[in-house]
Amino acid sequence: MSAFRPETRLVHLPKPVLTGSSPISVPIYQTSGFEFEDPAVFADGMTRPDGAFVYARYSNPTVRSLEDAVAGLEGGVAAVAAASGMGAINMVLLGLLQPGDHVIAQHALYGGTAHMLDDLVERFGIQVSHVPEHDPAAVRAAIRPQTKLLYLETIANPMTQVADLPAMCAAAREAGILTAVDNTFASPVLCRPIEHGADIVLHSTTKYLSGHADIIGGLAVFADDALYRKVWSYSCALGATPDPFAAWLTLRGMQTLALRMERHCANARVLATRLAGHPAVAAVHWPGLASHPSHEIAAKLLPDFSGVFSFDLLGGRAAGEKFMSSVRLALLAPSLGGVETLILHPASTSHRHLDESQLAQAGIGAGTVRVAVGIEHAEDLWADIAQALD
């Protein structure tokens, strides 16, 4: 399938190989383990990810289909799925880092990731330096002998800064440092970071990949087989194992990913453009707008600009709280990437772990509202937002 475009590959997902036939859709292997006639095959399957299926904490045919599908879309050699996006992030960080190591991360990060990095500093003596997502010179200046990893987000949560992946990955590679990129906000439809030099690509499959707000999951894709095997081995011990049914629902949702992303992006364009001209709004943060500081990078890197954006209301937190309590169609809820439009207040929810200076450095204000645009009709969404602003 490697010769086909993502839109086609999403429809024709990898399936288990049977004798003489193949299922049209991926079946659910709802089993905790597998029995053997040959003890040697049993033992071998415990030691490597490409051996026989042994135990669902190691892998499962349905989960493997998901791993193979996303690895293929991202251009990686293999992937390891996890029970959540944070499970995948922790699997990579804990599987690759040692006490005393140094990580370079961009300023604007998902709140859970920022919290985990702070925890690594406090509990394991791992040092973290923060740099702008668009500045390879800052990466080079931050590198130390102990530096092991550069951590980026294709489109940052929640202020949608876009990382200059080609330049940032090149700076890390020059120094022999691994680069991990959280590609959740873009999905493989809009960006494939391995093509720009990344070593690891992370996803919260909860979001755009599954697309229906009914599962929790995560996944890490690897450009290198040895790196994949190292993290797979650690993942077996960590035990952040995905459920086969959640993997099956993710595969089912992925088949409409390309179509959904078209609508998410189109709706975001309508809403962001109109909000930018509204007198109650101080600023709109969507990389598709020429006013966004990452617009030039985004236009080179992405074919479209995702369905998540944030905006700052005049009047600060009080205005934000009033707005969120006034919407009728959009849902006040966490997460993103589903068919429904969701809104939240980052400073008090997803980024509540950050102090005022950290919030300011990430660009998050007291009146910032994040909108994860769904696939409803754009005019219905705008009517709801407009009446809430009024």
C-alpha positions, 0 to 999 in steps of 0.5 A: 500500500505504500504507493497509495496516498493516505486517503486510500490507505486509510480505507484499506487498513492492514488485516491479519493474514489467513489461509486462502482469504482475508477479512474485509474489516479487521476483526477483534481478537478479544483474548488475553493470551494465545496457546501453543503446541511448540514450547520454542515458539512460545518462548521466542514470542516472549522476546521480540515484537515480530514473534508469535502472539503470546500475551495481550500485554505484549501485543494482540492481532487487532492492536498490531493492525492499528500499529501497522496502519499508523506506522504505514501512514506516518512512514515509520518502520513500526509502532507501539500502541498504548492505553492513552496518549500520555501512556505513549508519551511516558512509554517513550520518555521513561523507556529512553531517558536515564537520571542525569539526562537532558531534554530540550522541549519547545515552550508550548506543550500539552499540559500533560506533557509539561507536567510529566517533564516537571515530574522527571526533573523533580523525581529523576534529576532529568534536566529540561531546557525550553526553546521556541518551536521555530528556532534551531539556533536555540536548540544548538545553543541548548545542547549539552553532553547529556542531551538525549532528546528534542521534544516538539509538537507539530501544532501546539496545544492550545495556542497552535504554534507550528514547529519548524520541523525540518529545521529543528529536526536537522539541528538535533540530528547534527548533534546525534540527538533523537527528536520526538514529535507529537503529531496529534493535532495534525494527524498523518493526513496533514503532516508526517514528521518522519519525512522531516527528520523526526525519529519518533512520532506520537499520537493520542489516538483518542483524538482525530485518529479514532474521531468519535469520542468513545475511546482512550488510546495512544501510539508511538511510531518509530523511524528506526527498528532498533529504537522501536524494539527498545521501546517495545521491550520497555512497554511490555514492562510498563504495562500501558497496554491498549484494549483490543476493542479500543484498537478496533474502534480506532481502526474503524474511525480511521477509515473516515479520517481524511474526510473528517479532517477536510470538514474540521479544517473548513469549519475552523477556517470559517469560525477563526476568520469571523472571530478575528473580526469580532469586536469582543475578541482580542486575538485569534490563534489559528495558523491558517490566519496570516496574522498568526506568528507561525503562518509562514512555517505552517503554509510551507509544512501543512496542506491545511491547518487543523480544526483546533484554534484558540481565541482571547476574549476582551474581559479576561477570565470573567468573559471567558467563563461567561462565554463558555456558559452561554454556548448551546451547541458546542459542548464544554468538555475536554479532548478534541478530534471528535465529530462534536465541537468542544470548548474549554478554558486552558488555564483552568483545565488542560494547563492548570499545572502551569503557573502564571509565568509558564502560562504567559510563556506558552501564550495562554491568557486568562481569557483564552478559550480553546475550540476543537471544531467538529463536523457540524454545519459551519453556519450553525456553529457560528450562530451559536458562537455569535449568540454566546459572544453577544 
